[in-house]
Amino acid sequence: MRRSEYLALAERLLAHVTNGSTDSAESVKHIPVRNYLDPLRWQREMDQIFRRLPLLLALSCELREPGDYKAIDVIGVPLLMVRGQDGVVRAFIRTCTHRGTLLTDEGKGQCDRFTCPYHGWTFDDRGALVGIAGRHKFGEVEVASRGLVELPLAERAGLVFVRLTPGAPIDLERYLGGMLPELESFDFQNWRLYQQNELPTSNWKVAHDGYLEGYHFSVLHPNTIAKQVMNNIMTYDAYGPHQRVGFPTYRIQGLRNKPQQEWDLEEGVSVVRTIFPNVSFAISRQGGMMSQLLPGPTPEVSRTIQSHIYPRLPASDEERARIEASVKLFMHAVEKEDNWVCARIQRGLASGGNQEFLFGKNELGLHRLHDAIDYYLNLSSEELFKQTHRQNRSSPNGQGEMSPDLEREPSAAEPSKA
C-alpha cells in the first residue's frame, strides 16, 4: 500500500473507532433469494460475467520460468497457461485440435511440449502444432490452422488475467482503474508462493459476500480474526466493480499518541481487496492470502483456491514458524468458520424460509457487489465491445472503461469513500 493511501485510510478508521461509526450506505438493500438459486440467472452470470470479463487466474510466481505451466478448469473451460521460452505467458484451451482430448489434467509443471495422450499430436509453448504421429499415413493437415485455441491474456503487477472469449481485447488499465496502483505497490512479481490449497464451498456469491464486511467477525471468528481485528468497523473504497475494505486492528489505538510521520506503514489497519468478480486478497506487505472463487457445475457449489504468498520464502525456523501460524489461521478461519457458515446458508436458501436477504447500511460492500453483478448481467455484448474498444481515457463520470456506470458505483480512476 502506498503511504499516502495508508495515512488516509488509518485516519478514517481511527475516526470511526473514536465515534463508534462505520462507512455506510444510504439505506438497507433487499436482495431476492432467488438470485442465489435460479439456474437461469446463474447461467447468465457464467455467460455474461465469467466468460466476458478479465479473470485473475494465476500469479506470475506460479509461472516464473520458461516452460512453467498451470492447467486449471474455469466454469467448464479447460485452460492451459504457459510461459514460453520468450518469457511471455500465453493461455490456451487445452484440448487437442485433432479429436478434442484434454492435453493435461489440472495442475502445474514444467514442459515446453504438450503431447495428446490419445494419438500423440504435439503442441509447443506457443500453442503451435509441431508434431503429428504417423503423419505420412494421416493425410493432408493444414498445420498452421491446427494450433491450440489461444485466449486473451495480460500479465501486470505480478498477476495473470485471462478472458475466456477468444479474440476479445484485454486492457487491464481500463478494467482495474485505480485498483491497479494498489496492486502494483506490492511488487507481486517478485513474491513467492509458499503453499496452495483448495476447499469446496457453496454458491460463489454466498462465499463472496463474506469477503466484504466485518459485521460477522466477533460472532463467527471469535478465536481467529476477532482476536486481531475490531468488529463492525469498516471503510469501503470502490474502484469500478473492485473494492478495498479496511478494518481497524487493536493496534490502531496506539496511533493516537504518535505523530503521523512515526506511523509505520499498515500499522493499525487490516485490508481486504477484491477483484471482481471472484478474487480476494487478504494481504499486507509481509504476505498473506489470495483466494480465488471458481463456480462449480451448478449454482449450489464452487471451490476456493487459497494461495499463500510472501515477499520471500522463510530463511529461518523462526520465519517458517511465523508463516506456518499465519497459514494455519487463514485455513482454519476459511474452512472451519467461513465455509462452515456458507454451507448452512446454502441449506437455508433451499428451505424456502427466506424470500429475500436484507443487507444492512453497514454492509456497503455487498450493495456494490450485487449492483455490479446486475450491471454486467444487463450489459449487452455490443456495449461491452464498445467499452473495450474506446480510446484509453476516462468516461465522462470519471469511471474506467469497463466499470459499472451506476449512481452508487465509484470511479475506477479514484476510490469512492462512503
C-alpha positions in Angstrom: 0.0 0.0 0.0 1.2 3.5 -0.8 1.9 5.6 2.2 -0.5 8.4 1.2 -3.3 5.8 0.9 -2.4 4.2 4.2 -2.5 7.6 6.1 -5.9 8.5 4.7 -7.2 5.0 5.5 -5.8 5.0 9.0 -7.3 8.4 9.8 -10.8 7.3 8.6 -10.6 4.1 10.6 -9.4 5.9 13.7 -12.2 8.4 13.4 -14.7 5.5 13.2 -13.2 3.9 16.3 -13.5 7.1 18.2 -17.1 7.8 17.0 -18.4 4.3 17.1 -19.3 4.6 13.4 -18.5 2.9 10.1 -18.8 3.7 6.4 -22.4 3.2 5.4 -24.8 3.0 2.5 -27.7 5.5 2.5 -30.2 2.7 3.2 -30.6 -1.0 3.6 -30.8 -3.2 0.5 -33.2 -6.0 -0.4 -31.9 -8.9 -2.5 -34.2 -11.7 -3.7 -33.0 -15.1 -2.5 -33.8 -16.5 -6.0 -30.8 -14.5 -7.2 -28.7 -17.2 -5.5 -30.8 -20.2 -6.6 -32.2 -19.6 -10.1 -30.2 -21.8 -12.5 -31.1 -19.5 -15.5 -29.7 -16.5 -13.7 -26.6 -18.5 -12.6 -26.0 -19.4 -16.3 -26.3 -15.8 -17.2 -23.7 -15.0 -14.6 -21.4 -17.5 -16.1 -22.0 -16.3 -19.7 -22.2 -12.5 -19.0 -19.6 -12.1 -16.3 -17.2 -15.1 -16.1 -16.9 -15.7 -19.9 -16.7 -12.0 -20.8 -14.6 -10.2 -18.2 -10.9 -10.5 -17.4 -10.4 -13.1 -14.7 -7.4 -13.3 -12.4 -6.3 -16.9 -12.8 -2.7 -17.1 -11.8 0.2 -15.4 -10.0 3.3 -14.6 -12.0 5.3 -16.5 -9.4 3.4 -19.7 -10.4 4.8 -19.3 -13.9 8.2 -17.9 -13.0 10.5 -19.8 -15.5 10.1 -20.5 -19.2 8.2 -23.8 -19.6 6.3 -23.4 -16.3 2.7 -24.2 -16.9 -0.6 -24.1 -15.0 -3.7 -26.1 -16.1 -7.0 -25.2 -14.5 -10.6 -25.6 -15.3 -12.7 -22.5 -15.1 -16.5 -22.7 -15.5 -16.1 -25.8 -17.7 -13.3 -24.3 -19.8 -10.1 -26.4 -19.6 -7.3 -23.8 -19.6 -3.5 -24.0 -20.0 -1.3 -21.1 -19.1 2.4 -21.5 -20.0 5.4 -19.2 -20.0 7.1 -19.5 -23.3 10.8 -19.6 -24.0 10.5 -15.9 -25.0 9.3 -15.1 -21.4 5.7 -14.4 -22.4 2.8 -16.1 -20.7 0.1 -17.4 -23.0 -3.3 -19.0 -22.4 -4.9 -21.8 -24.4 -7.9 -24.1 -24.3 -6.1 -27.3 -23.6 -7.9 -29.6 -26.0 -6.2 -31.3 -28.9 -7.2 -30.0 -32.2 -7.4 -33.5 -33.7 -10.2 -35.1 -31.6 -10.6 -32.8 -28.6 -8.8 -34.8 -25.9 -7.6 -32.9 -22.8 -3.8 -32.5 -23.1 -3.2 -32.4 -19.4 -5.1 -32.8 -16.1 -5.4 -29.8 -13.8 -2.1 -29.0 -12.1 1.3 -27.4 -12.6 4.6 -28.5 -14.1 7.5 -27.7 -16.4 7.1 -28.5 -20.0 7.6 -26.9 -23.4 5.9 -29.6 -25.4 2.4 -30.9 -24.8 1.5 -34.3 -26.3 -2.0 -35.6 -26.6 -2.4 -38.9 -24.7 -4.8 -40.2 -27.4 -2.9 -40.1 -30.7 0.3 -38.3 -29.9 -0.2 -34.9 -31.6 2.2 -32.4 -30.0 2.0 -28.7 -29.4 4.7 -26.2 -28.4 4.6 -23.5 -25.7 3.1 -21.0 -28.2 0.3 -23.4 -29.0 1.6 -24.4 -32.5 1.1 -27.9 -33.8 4.6 -29.2 -34.1 4.1 -33.0 -34.3 1.7 -35.4 -35.9 2.2 -39.1 -35.2 2.2 -41.3 -38.3 1.8 -38.2 -40.5 2.6 -40.0 -43.8 -0.5 -42.2 -43.2 -2.8 -39.5 -41.8 -3.3 -37.3 -44.9 -3.4 -33.6 -45.5 -3.2 -31.4 -42.5 -3.1 -27.6 -42.6 -0.7 -27.3 -39.7 -0.8 -23.6 -39.3 -4.6 -23.6 -38.6 -4.5 -26.6 -36.2 -2.8 -24.9 -33.3 -4.4 -24.6 -29.8 -7.1 -22.1 -29.4 -5.5 -19.1 -27.8 -7.3 -16.9 -25.2 -6.6 -13.2 -24.5 -4.1 -12.9 -21.6 -2.4 -9.9 -19.9 0.2 -10.0 -17.2 0.5 -7.0 -14.9 1.6 -6.3 -11.4 2.7 -9.9 -10.9 -0.8 -11.1 -11.8 -2.1 -13.0 -14.8 -5.6 -12.2 -16.2 -7.4 -14.2 -18.9 -10.6 -13.7 -20.9 -12.5 -16.8 -21.8 -13.6 -15.3 -25.2 -11.1 -15.9 -28.0 -10.1 -12.7 -29.8 -11.6 -10.4 -27.2 -9.4 -7.3 -26.2 -8.0 -7.2 -22.8 -6.9 -3.9 -21.2 -6.1 -4.1 -17.5 -5.6 -0.3 -17.1 -9.2 0.2 -18.2 -10.6 -2.7 -16.2 -8.7 -2.3 -13.0 -8.6 1.5 -13.0 -7.4 2.9 -9.6 -7.1 -0.6 -8.2 -4.0 -1.2 -10.4 -1.7 1.2 -8.5 -2.8 -0.5 -5.3 -1.8 -3.9 -6.7 1.4 -2.6 -8.3 2.5 -1.2 -4.9 3.0 -4.8 -3.6 5.6 -5.8 -6.3 3.9 -9.3 -6.5 6.1 -10.3 -9.5 8.9 -10.8 -7.0 6.9 -12.6 -4.4 6.9 -16.4 -3.8 4.2 -19.0 -3.5 4.5 -20.7 -0.1 1.5 -23.0 -0.2 -1.7 -23.6 -2.2 -4.8 -25.5 -1.1 -8.3 -26.0 -2.4 -11.6 -26.0 -0.5 -15.1 -26.8 -1.6 -17.8 -24.2 -0.8 -21.3 -23.0 -1.6 -22.7 -20.7 -4.3 -20.0 -18.3 -5.4 -21.9 -15.2 -4.3 -22.7 -16.6 -0.8 -19.0 -17.1 -0.3 -18.1 -13.7 -1.9 -20.5 -11.9 0.4 -18.3 -12.8 3.4 -15.3 -11.1 1.9 -16.9 -7.7 2.0 -17.9 -7.0 5.6 -16.6 -7.3 9.1 -20.0 -7.3 10.8 -19.6 -11.0 11.4 -16.1 -11.1 13.0 -16.9 -11.3 16.7 -19.6 -13.9 16.2 -18.2 -16.2 13.6 -14.4 -15.7 14.2 -14.1 -15.1 18.0 -10.9 -17.0 18.4 -9.3 -16.2 15.0 -9.9 -12.9 13.1 -11.6 -11.2 16.0 -8.5 -11.6 18.2 -6.8 -9.1 15.9 -9.4 -7.0 14.1 -12.3 -4.9 15.6 -15.8 -5.9 14.8 -18.2 -4.0 12.6 -16.0 -1.0 11.8 -15.2 -0.6 8.1 -14.1 1.7 5.4 -15.3 1.0 1.8 -13.5 2.2 -1.2 -14.5 1.1 -4.7 -12.7 1.2 -8.0 -15.4 0.4 -10.5 -16.5 -3.1 -9.6 -13.4 -3.7 -7.5 -13.3 -2.9 -3.8 -11.0 -2.2 -0.9 -12.4 -2.8 2.6 -10.4 -1.5 5.6 -10.7 -2.8 9.2 -9.0 -1.4 12.3 -6.8 -3.8 14.3 -6.5 -3.3 18.0 -3.1 -1.7 17.4 -4.8 1.4 15.9 -5.3 2.9 19.4 -1.5 3.3 19.6 -1.6 5.8 16.7 -3.4 8.4 18.9 -0.2 9.2 20.8 2.2 9.4 17.8 2.7 12.0 15.1 1.8 10.7 11.6 5.4 10.7 10.4 6.0 8.0 13.0 3.1 5.7 12.0 4.5 2.5 10.5 3.1 1.6 7.1 -0.1 -0.5 7.6 0.1 -0.1 11.4 -3.3 -0.5 12.9 -5.2 -1.5 9.8 -6.1 -4.7 8.0 -7.3 -4.6 4.4 -9.2 -6.9 2.1 -9.1 -6.1 -1.6 -11.5 -7.8 -4.0 -11.0 -8.1 -7.8 -14.4 -8.5 -9.5 -15.9 -11.0 -9.9 -14.2 -13.6 -7.8 -10.8 -12.9 -6.2 -10.0 -11.6 -2.7 -6.6 -10.5 -1.3 -6.1 -10.6 2.5 -2.6 -9.2 2.1 -0.1 -7.0 3.9 3.4 -6.1 2.9 4.6 -9.1 5.0 2.5 -11.5 3.0 -0.9 -13.1 3.1 -3.5 -15.0 1.1 -5.2 -14.7 -2.3 -8.5 -16.5 -2.6 -10.0 -17.4 -6.0 -13.6 -18.4 -6.1 -14.4 -20.7 -9.1 -18.0 -21.5 -9.6 -18.8 -25.2 -10.0 -21.1 -27.0 -12.5 -24.3 -26.0 -10.6 -25.4 -22.9 -8.7 -25.0 -24.7 -5.3 -21.3 -25.3 -5.4 -18.0 -23.6 -6.0 -14.4 -24.1 -4.9 -11.9 -21.7 -3.3 -8.2 -21.9 -4.2 -6.1 -20.3 -1.5 -2.6 -19.1 -2.4 -0.4 -18.2 0.5 2.2 -15.8 -0.9 5.1 -13.9 0.7 7.8 -11.4 -0.5 10.3 -14.2 0.2 10.4 -17.7 1.4 11.4 -18.3 5.1 15.1 -18.4 5.7 15.0 -19.5 9.3 13.0 -21.7 11.6 11.6 -18.6 13.3 10.3 -17.1 9.9 8.9 -20.5 8.9 7.0 -20.8 12.2 5.5 -17.3 11.8 4.4 -18.1 8.2 3.0 -21.5 9.3 1.0 -19.9 12.0 -0.5 -17.4 9.6 -1.4 -20.1 7.0 -2.9 -22.2 9.8 -5.0 -19.3 11.0 -6.2 -18.4 7.4 -7.1 -22.0 6.6 -9.0 -22.6 9.9 -10.9 -19.3 9.5 -11.9 -20.1 5.9 -12.6 -23.8 6.2 -13.9 -24.2 9.7 -15.7 -20.9 10.0 -16.5 -19.1 6.7 -17.2 -22.3 4.6 -19.0 -23.9 7.6 -21.5 -21.0 7.7 -21.7 -20.8 3.9 -22.9 -24.4 3.9 -25.5 -23.6 6.4 -26.6 -20.6 4.3 -26.9 -22.8 1.3 -29.1 -25.2 3.2 -31.2 -22.3 4.4 -31.6 -21.0 0.8 -33.0 -24.3 -0.3 -35.5 -24.4 2.5 -37.7 -21.6 1.2 -37.7 -19.9 4.6 -36.4 -16.6 3.1 -37.7 -14.8 0.1 -35.1 -12.0 0.3 -32.0 -11.1 2.1 -31.5 -7.7 3.9 -28.1 -6.1 3.5 -27.5 -3.5 6.3 -26.3 0.0 5.7 -23.0 -1.2 7.3 -22.7 -3.9 4.6 -22.0 -1.4 1.8 -19.6 -3.8 0.1 -22.4 -6.3 -0.5 -24.5 -3.5 -2.0 -21.8 -2.7 -4.5 -21.0 -6.3 -5.4 -24.6 -7.1 -6.3 -25.1 -3.8 -8.1 -22.0 -4.7 -10.2 -23.4 -8.2 -10.9 -26.7 -6.7 -12.0 -24.9 -4.2 -14.2 -22.9 -6.8 -16.1 -25.9 -9.1 -16.4 -27.7 -6.3 -18.2 -24.8 -5.1 -20.3 -25.1 -6.3 -23.9 -22.1 -7.8 -25.7 -22.3 -4.9 -28.1 -21.9 -2.3 -25.4 -19.2 -4.3 -23.7 -17.4 -4.5 -27.0 -17.7 -0.7 -27.5 -16.4 -0.1 -24.0 -13.3 -2.2 -24.5 -12.5 -0.6 -27.9 -12.8 3.1 -26.7 -9.7 5.2 -26.5 -7.8 4.9 -23.3 -9.5 7.8 -21.4 -11.9 8.1 -18.5 -15.6 8.2 -19.3 -17.4 11.5 -18.5 -18.3 10.4 -15.0 -14.7 9.6 -14.2 -15.1 5.9 -14.3 -12.8 3.4 -16.1 -13.9 1.9 -19.4 -15.3 -1.4 -18.1 -16.7 -0.1 -14.8 -20.4 0.0 -13.9 -22.0 3.3 -14.6 -24.2 3.2 -11.5 -25.2 6.1 -9.3 -23.9 4.1 -6.3 -20.8 2.9 -8.1 -17.4 4.5 -7.7 -14.9 5.9 -10.1 -12.4 3.3 -11.4 -9.8 6.1 -11.5 -10.2 7.1 -7.9 -11.7 5.3 -4.9 -15.1 6.4 -3.7 -15.5 6.9 0.0 -18.8 6.3 1.7 
